[in-house]
């Protein structure tokens, strides 16, 4: 058996994927206006799971339409509490200059998407976006887009 040979697939839109640990991975993808982003899709040794590409394309449109809601969540649930804790001396910042972000719409200038993963629990596709923020270098955060159209915000996401 030639299991040491790396399997690859080429996609016109998202580029070259390698089959690694039961997933198709592109470590140098361009998605959501960010690059390079690690893109991880479910599948078997022969192909990416059905509907994954259509889920991904639909997600990109959904992400753009939800950006203001996501910015509000990120601003109110992470940036402001972090800023307040630093100002009150409860938390020390590890960044040289803590960014002054006055509105939630400015948040995207301080965030970098690191990874997008399509998960397929029980045949229901959900998409996880992992990112880092320049005001918090100690952890990565993420949004999980559920099939029922709900969105979860998570801190300390494994990357």
C-alpha positions as CSV (number, residue, x, y, z in Angstrom):
1,X,0.0,0.0,0.0
2,X,1.3,3.4,-0.9
3,X,-0.1,5.4,2.0
4,X,3.0,7.7,2.1
5,X,2.0,9.3,-1.2
6,X,0.1,12.6,-0.7
7,X,-3.2,12.8,-2.3
8,X,-4.0,16.1,-3.9
9,X,-7.1,17.7,-5.6
10,X,-7.2,20.9,-7.5
11,X,-10.2,23.3,-7.3
12,X,-10.6,26.1,-9.7
13,X,-11.8,28.6,-7.1
14,X,-10.0,27.5,-3.9
15,X,-6.8,26.0,-5.2
16,X,-4.9,22.8,-4.3
17,X,-6.0,20.6,-1.4
18,X,-3.9,17.8,0.2
19,X,-5.6,14.9,2.0
20,X,-4.4,15.1,5.6
21,X,-5.9,13.3,8.7
22,X,-9.3,12.5,7.0
23,X,-9.7,16.1,5.7
24,X,-8.8,18.0,2.5
25,X,-6.6,20.9,3.5
26,X,-5.4,24.0,1.6
27,X,-3.0,25.9,3.7
28,X,-2.7,28.8,1.4
29,X,-6.2,29.6,0.4
30,X,-7.7,33.0,-0.3
31,X,-11.2,33.4,1.2
32,X,-13.3,36.1,2.8
33,X,-10.9,38.7,1.6
34,X,-8.0,37.2,3.6
35,X,-4.9,35.3,2.5
36,X,-3.3,33.0,3.4
37,X,-6.1,31.1,5.1
38,X,-6.1,27.4,6.0
39,X,-9.2,25.9,4.5
40,X,-10.3,22.5,5.8
41,X,-13.0,20.4,4.2
42,X,-14.4,17.0,5.1
43,X,-14.1,14.1,2.7
44,X,-12.6,10.7,2.1
45,X,-9.3,9.7,0.4
46,X,-10.9,10.2,-3.1
47,X,-12.9,13.4,-2.9
48,X,-14.2,16.3,-0.9
49,X,-17.6,15.6,0.7
50,X,-20.7,16.2,-1.4
51,X,-22.1,19.7,-1.2
52,X,-19.0,21.1,0.6
53,X,-18.1,23.5,-2.2
54,X,-21.7,24.8,-2.5
55,X,-21.8,25.2,1.3
56,X,-18.6,27.2,1.2
57,X,-19.8,29.5,-1.6
58,X,-23.1,30.1,0.2
59,X,-21.1,30.7,3.4
60,X,-19.0,33.4,1.8
61,X,-22.1,35.3,0.8
62,X,-23.7,34.8,4.2
63,X,-20.5,36.0,5.9
64,X,-20.6,39.3,4.0
65,X,-24.2,39.8,4.8
66,X,-23.6,39.1,8.5
67,X,-20.4,41.2,8.9
68,X,-22.0,44.0,10.8
69,X,-23.7,41.5,13.3
70,X,-20.4,39.7,13.7
71,X,-18.5,43.0,14.3
72,X,-21.1,44.0,16.9
73,X,-20.6,40.6,18.7
74,X,-16.8,40.8,18.6
75,X,-16.7,44.4,19.6
76,X,-19.2,44.1,22.6
77,X,-18.3,40.6,23.7
78,X,-14.5,40.7,23.4
79,X,-12.9,44.0,22.5
80,X,-14.7,46.2,25.0
81,X,-14.4,43.9,28.0
82,X,-10.7,43.4,27.2
83,X,-10.2,47.2,26.9
84,X,-12.0,47.8,30.2
85,X,-10.0,45.2,32.0
86,X,-6.8,46.7,30.8
87,X,-7.9,50.3,31.7
88,X,-8.8,49.1,35.2
89,X,-5.5,47.3,35.7
90,X,-7.2,43.9,35.9
91,X,-5.5,42.6,32.8
92,X,-2.1,43.4,31.3
93,X,-1.8,43.7,27.6
94,X,0.9,41.8,25.7
95,X,0.7,44.1,22.7
96,X,2.9,47.2,22.5
97,X,0.1,49.5,21.6
98,X,-3.5,48.5,22.4
99,X,-5.6,49.7,19.4
100,X,-8.2,52.3,20.0
101,X,-11.3,51.1,18.2
102,X,-14.2,53.5,18.6
103,X,-16.9,51.8,16.5
104,X,-17.7,48.2,15.8
105,X,-17.2,48.7,12.0
106,X,-13.5,49.4,12.6
107,X,-13.1,45.9,14.1
108,X,-12.3,44.3,10.8
109,X,-9.1,46.3,10.4
110,X,-7.8,44.6,13.5
111,X,-8.8,41.0,12.7
112,X,-7.1,38.4,10.5
113,X,-8.9,35.2,9.5
114,X,-6.6,32.2,10.0
115,X,-8.7,29.2,9.2
116,X,-12.1,28.2,7.7
117,X,-13.3,24.7,8.4
118,X,-16.5,23.0,7.1
119,X,-17.7,20.5,9.6
120,X,-20.2,17.9,8.7
121,X,-21.8,16.6,11.9
122,X,-24.7,14.2,11.1
123,X,-24.8,15.5,7.5
124,X,-25.5,19.1,8.5
125,X,-22.8,21.4,7.3
126,X,-21.6,24.1,9.7
127,X,-18.7,26.4,9.0
128,X,-16.1,27.5,11.6
129,X,-14.0,30.7,11.1
130,X,-11.0,31.0,13.3
131,X,-9.2,34.4,13.6
132,X,-6.8,36.4,15.6
133,X,-7.2,40.0,16.8
134,X,-4.3,42.4,17.1
135,X,-5.5,43.5,20.6
136,X,-5.3,39.9,22.0
137,X,-2.3,37.9,21.0
138,X,-2.8,35.2,23.6
139,X,-5.8,33.5,22.0
140,X,-7.7,32.8,18.8
141,X,-11.4,33.3,18.5
142,X,-14.0,32.0,16.2
143,X,-17.5,32.1,14.8
144,X,-19.5,28.9,14.1
145,X,-22.2,29.3,11.5
146,X,-24.8,26.6,12.2
147,X,-27.2,25.1,9.6
148,X,-30.2,26.7,11.5
149,X,-28.6,30.1,10.7
150,X,-27.5,30.7,14.3
151,X,-24.0,32.0,14.9
152,X,-21.9,31.2,17.9
153,X,-18.9,33.3,19.1
154,X,-16.2,31.3,20.8
155,X,-12.9,32.3,22.5
156,X,-9.8,30.2,22.9
157,X,-10.5,28.2,19.7
158,X,-8.0,25.5,18.9
159,X,-6.1,26.2,15.7
